């Protein structure tokens, strides 16, 4: 199987004990997911289980288990006797998911701003404030770390609103948009903007300004969606160009 960079390096494990099937499937899942996220496997690319097994130096069983898990996450899809495919980027679908995300998070911040938060949940908001309302010298810059913190920020807002059924739906949306959402932090100015906007949202909640909190979270999600779309398109074009030129990615 060829990745976007047409790399065919093999994996050897001489001298190491064979991993257990469950852990091997988890390892393949993590590597395959990373290859999809980093566009080493491009949206729309087709492949077979045998090709993946050869590429990752594994048997077909853990590869199949990994693929089934990724299929449940909406990242790949299988075809009867015709192999597998990385699910193409569908921006219309992502627009629908972002709309649902915005509905949930607007509800959450309004609820948080309009009443006192239960003591056992206030700790979540306090930890968020300690992370995001900080001096510029204390801000992180690593894109992966910021992507993880950003996801935690939005998840914790919904958690603090104290509705487990809404949180369950939000978690599903979060899983489905992660592949493009994480790209929002590719550039330094987006990291800086995220710190500023998160701090403003938290301050509005702290001051019980529900209308302001709603306006801020709406604008924040809208801007992120626009930037993510632009960055995703740029990244896809760059990877495809590099693949055509044989440049490793």
Secondary structure per residue as TSV (DSSP state, phi and psi in degrees):
chain	resnum	aa	ss	phi	psi
A	1	X	-	360.0	137.6
A	2	X	-	-103.1	134.8
A	3	X	-	-86.5	-174.2
A	4	X	T	-59.5	-30.0
A	5	X	T	-94.3	5.1
A	6	X	-	59.5	37.3
A	7	X	-	-89.0	139.3
A	8	X	-	-130.1	27.8
A	9	X	-	-64.5	142.2
A	10	X	-	-95.8	166.4
A	11	X	-	-114.9	128.0
A	12	X	-	-122.0	149.0
A	13	X	-	-134.9	41.0
A	14	X	T	-62.6	138.4
A	15	X	T	81.6	-1.1
A	16	X	S	-113.1	141.9
A	17	X	-	-64.9	144.3
A	18	X	-	-65.4	131.1
A	19	X	-	-67.8	154.4
A	20	X	-	-64.8	149.9
A	21	X	H	-53.5	-43.5
A	22	X	H	-64.2	-44.0
A	23	X	H	-70.1	-32.2
A	24	X	H	-66.3	-42.2
A	25	X	H	-63.3	-39.3
A	26	X	H	-66.9	-39.1
A	27	X	H	-63.7	-45.9
A	28	X	H	-63.4	-41.4
A	29	X	H	-57.0	-48.3
A	30	X	H	-63.2	-42.9
A	31	X	H	-68.8	-42.6
A	32	X	H	-65.6	-41.6
A	33	X	H	-62.4	-41.6
A	34	X	H	-64.0	-40.3
A	35	X	H	-65.0	-35.3
A	36	X	H	-69.5	-45.5
A	37	X	H	-64.1	-36.0
A	38	X	T	-89.5	5.3
A	39	X	T	62.7	24.6
A	40	X	S	-72.1	-27.9
A	41	X	S	-108.6	116.3
A	42	X	-	-81.3	149.2
A	43	X	T	-53.9	129.5
A	44	X	T	91.3	-8.2
A	45	X	-	-71.9	136.3
A	46	X	E	-104.0	149.3
A	47	X	E	-161.8	167.8
A	48	X	-	-112.6	164.6
A	49	X	H	-63.0	-37.5
A	50	X	H	-63.8	-41.0
A	51	X	H	-63.4	-42.9
A	52	X	H	-65.7	-41.8
A	53	X	H	-58.8	-42.5
A	54	X	H	-67.2	-42.4
A	55	X	H	-63.8	-41.9
A	56	X	H	-92.4	0.2
A	57	X	T	64.9	44.3
A	58	X	-	-135.8	170.7
A	59	X	-	-81.9	170.9
A	60	X	H	-72.7	-25.8
A	61	X	H	-62.0	-53.1
A	62	X	H	-66.4	-30.1
A	63	X	H	-64.4	-44.3
A	64	X	H	-62.7	-42.1
A	65	X	H	-61.6	-41.4
A	66	X	H	-64.6	-41.9
A	67	X	H	-65.1	-40.5
A	68	X	H	-63.6	-37.1
A	69	X	H	-67.8	-42.3
A	70	X	H	-67.3	-32.6
A	71	X	H	-64.7	-39.7
A	72	X	H	-64.1	-26.5
A	73	X	T	-87.7	-2.8
A	74	X	T	80.9	18.1
A	75	X	S	-95.9	-29.7
A	76	X	E	-134.9	165.9
A	77	X	E	-144.4	144.5
A	78	X	E	-101.2	152.6
A	79	X	E	-123.8	135.2
A	80	X	T	-58.6	117.0
A	81	X	T	58.6	17.9
A	82	X	T	-130.8	18.7
A	83	X	E	82.2	-156.1
A	84	X	E	-129.5	164.4
A	85	X	E	-143.8	138.6
A	86	X	E	-71.0	127.6
A	87	X	-	-61.9	126.2
A	88	X	-	-60.5	150.5
A	89	X	-	-68.6	119.7
A	90	X	-	-115.5	97.8
A	91	X	H	-68.3	-27.4
A	92	X	H	-64.1	-41.5
A	93	X	H	-63.7	-43.6
A	94	X	H	-65.5	-34.6
A	95	X	H	-60.0	-41.3
A	96	X	H	-65.6	-40.7
A	97	X	H	-67.1	-40.1
A	98	X	H	-66.4	-35.2
A	99	X	H	-62.8	-43.4
A	100	X	H	-65.2	-42.8
A	101	X	H	-58.0	-43.7
A	102	X	H	-64.8	-41.5
A	103	X	H	-57.5	-44.6
A	104	X	H	-66.8	-46.8
A	105	X	H	-73.7	-32.0
A	106	X	H	-62.3	-45.5
A	107	X	H	-58.4	-42.6
A	108	X	H	-64.1	-49.4
A	109	X	H	-68.5	-34.5
A	110	X	H	-63.7	-44.1
A	111	X	H	-62.6	-41.2
A	112	X	H	-67.7	-37.1
A	113	X	H	-78.9	-21.9
A	114	X	H	-92.1	-8.0
A	115	X	S	-153.4	165.6
A	116	X	-	-71.4	138.0
A	117	X	-	-84.2	141.4
A	118	X	-	-56.0	145.6
A	119	X	H	-56.5	-38.8
A	120	X	H	-72.3	-15.7
A	121	X	H	-103.9	-16.7
A	122	X	H	-60.6	-30.9
A	123	X	H	-58.3	-33.7
A	124	X	H	-61.6	-46.8
A	125	X	H	-66.9	-36.7
A	126	X	H	-63.8	-41.3
A	127	X	H	-67.4	-37.0
A	128	X	H	-63.8	-42.5
A	129	X	H	-61.8	-40.1
A	130	X	H	-66.6	-25.4
A	131	X	H	-85.4	-40.3
A	132	X	H	-106.3	-27.8
A	133	X	S	-93.6	77.6
A	134	X	-	-135.0	161.3
A	135	X	-	-65.7	151.6
A	136	X	G	-58.8	-29.3
A	137	X	G	-69.5	-17.7
A	138	X	G	-98.0	-1.0
A	139	X	-	-76.2	142.4
A	140	X	-	-80.5	161.7
A	141	X	-	-128.8	-14.4
A	142	X	-	-66.8	124.2
A	143	X	H	-63.1	-38.2
A	144	X	H	-68.2	-40.8
A	145	X	H	-63.9	-42.3
A	146	X	H	-66.9	-39.2
A	147	X	H	-60.2	-42.2
A	148	X	H	-67.4	-42.4
A	149	X	H	-66.3	-37.4
A	150	X	H	-63.3	-44.3
A	151	X	H	-62.2	-41.4
A	152	X	H	-62.7	-40.4
A	153	X	H	-55.9	-52.5
A	154	X	H	-70.6	-36.8
A	155	X	H	-65.1	-41.7
A	156	X	H	-68.2	-32.6
A	157	X	H	-61.3	-45.2
A	158	X	H	-69.2	-38.3
A	159	X	H	-60.7	-44.9
A	160	X	H	-64.4	-24.3
A	161	X	T	-72.5	-11.1
A	162	X	T	64.8	53.2
A	163	X	-	-138.4	99.0
A	164	X	H	-61.2	-29.6
A	165	X	H	-71.6	-41.0
A	166	X	H	-64.9	-39.8
A	167	X	H	-61.4	-38.8
A	168	X	H	-62.2	-44.3
A	169	X	H	-65.7	-41.8
A	170	X	H	-62.0	-39.2
A	171	X	H	-62.7	-38.7
A	172	X	H	-65.9	-43.5
A	173	X	H	-61.4	-43.9
A	174	X	H	-58.6	-43.6
A	175	X	H	-60.2	-40.2
A	176	X	H	-78.6	-24.9
A	177	X	H	-98.1	-4.3
A	178	X	H	-58.4	-36.6
A	179	X	H	-59.0	-33.1
A	180	X	H	-103.4	-29.9
A	181	X	H	-59.9	-38.6
A	182	X	G	-63.0	-22.7
A	183	X	G	-71.7	-11.9
A	184	X	G	-61.0	-19.4
A	185	X	G	-107.9	24.6
A	186	X	S	-68.3	-31.9
A	187	X	S	-113.0	145.0
A	188	X	H	-59.5	-37.1
A	189	X	H	-66.4	-27.8
A	190	X	H	-73.5	-32.9
A	191	X	H	-65.3	-47.0
A	192	X	H	-61.3	-44.1
A	193	X	H	-62.0	-39.9
A	194	X	H	-62.5	-43.5
A	195	X	H	-58.1	-48.2
A	196	X	H	-61.2	-44.5
A	197	X	H	-72.1	-39.4
A	198	X	H	-63.0	-42.1
A	199	X	H	-62.6	-41.0
A	200	X	H	-65.1	-40.3
A	201	X	H	-62.9	-45.8
A	202	X	H	-63.7	-40.0
A	203	X	H	-64.9	-38.5
A	204	X	H	-64.5	-38.6
A	205	X	H	-65.2	-46.4
A	206	X	H	-59.1	-33.9
A	207	X	T	-92.1	4.4
A	208	X	T	60.1	38.9
A	209	X	-	-102.1	85.3
A	210	X	H	-64.1	-44.2
A	211	X	H	-63.0	-41.8
A	212	X	H	-66.1	-42.0
A	213	X	H	-60.6	-40.6
A	214	X	H	-64.2	-46.4
A	215	X	H	-60.1	-40.5
A	216	X	H	-68.1	-43.7
A	217	X	H	-70.0	-35.8
A	218	X	H	-61.7	-49.9
A	219	X	H	-64.0	-38.6
A	220	X	H	-62.1	-47.9
A	221	X	H	-68.1	-39.9
A	222	X	H	-61.5	-45.7
A	223	X	H	-63.8	-42.7
A	224	X	H	-61.3	-41.2
A	225	X	H	-63.2	-44.4
A	226	X	H	-63.6	-47.8
A	227	X	H	-65.1	-40.3
A	228	X	H	-62.1	-41.2
A	229	X	H	-62.5	-45.8
A	230	X	H	-63.6	-44.9
A	231	X	H	-66.6	-39.5
A	232	X	H	-61.8	-46.5
A	233	X	H	-61.7	-42.6
A	234	X	H	-64.3	-43.0
A	235	X	H	-65.3	-42.1
A	236	X	H	-62.0	-43.9
A	237	X	H	-63.4	-41.1
A	238	X	H	-64.0	-44.0
A	239	X	H	-65.0	-42.4
A	240	X	H	-64.1	-39.1
A	241	X	H	-66.1	-43.5
A	242	X	H	-64.1	-37.9
A	243	X	H	-64.4	-41.1
A	244	X	H	-65.8	-30.0
A	245	X	H	-92.0	-2.5
A	246	X	T	74.5	25.4
A	247	X	-	-90.7	126.9
A	248	X	-	-61.6	143.6
A	249	X	-	-122.4	360.0
